[in-house]
């Protein structure tokens, strides 16, 4: 018997606005440069942009190992690559300001829910199904994603929210799913996971004994249908779940 449904977040329930990703990056870098210059630490936009890209490469390499780090560690990497870490790391108040500059801009250019997200979640909630988020974060940490879900009026549906930067593990690592299932109080055979990424979401969920549904759409990480259960819009999930 199905008792719980877990969801990926990015490009499964929410997505960036058309210009959101570029604006957020530019604003992050602008704020960081402004703070460093205010501390008499000379940097220029080109240097910060190159350091940001280099940090992204480090993150991608780390993420391939199914591990993750918190956002403060990301900012420390950025400062190290810029060659100014020694000037900053000894000052907790300054680090806090830099972390805020790095994480807060997305709140001014909020992502948007995918079509049908609120209606589908409301329907599943009315059926008494327990729900959770299992999200691989990028440069936006779980702390901020919780605020975003609150602003979008979606947080109320999820009794559990698992974010990779907080557990320091990324899907498809089985422990990410197992921790979430334990928090929900269900067995893997009693849960279904919905996501847009075949390796992280579908293979990860199946690997721990959950059922899985691939959400296949033009902005998905894997926009081509996979073998097994596939939906092309969120409302298609409702009749499919009725079969479980």
Buried (B, 14 or more C-beta within 10 A) or exposed (E): EBBBBBBBBBBBBBBBEEEBBEBBBBBBBBBBBEBBEEBEBEBEEEBBBEBBEBBBEBBEEBBEEBEBBBBBEBBBBBBBBBEBBEBBBEEEEBBEBBBBBBBBBBEEBBBEBBEBBBEBBEBBBEEEBBBBBBBBBBBBBBBBBBBBBEEBEBBEBBEBBBBBBBBBBBBBBBEBBBBBBEBBEBEBEBBBBBBBBBEBBBBBBBBBBBBBBBBBBEEBBBEEEBEEBBBBEBBBBBEBBEEB
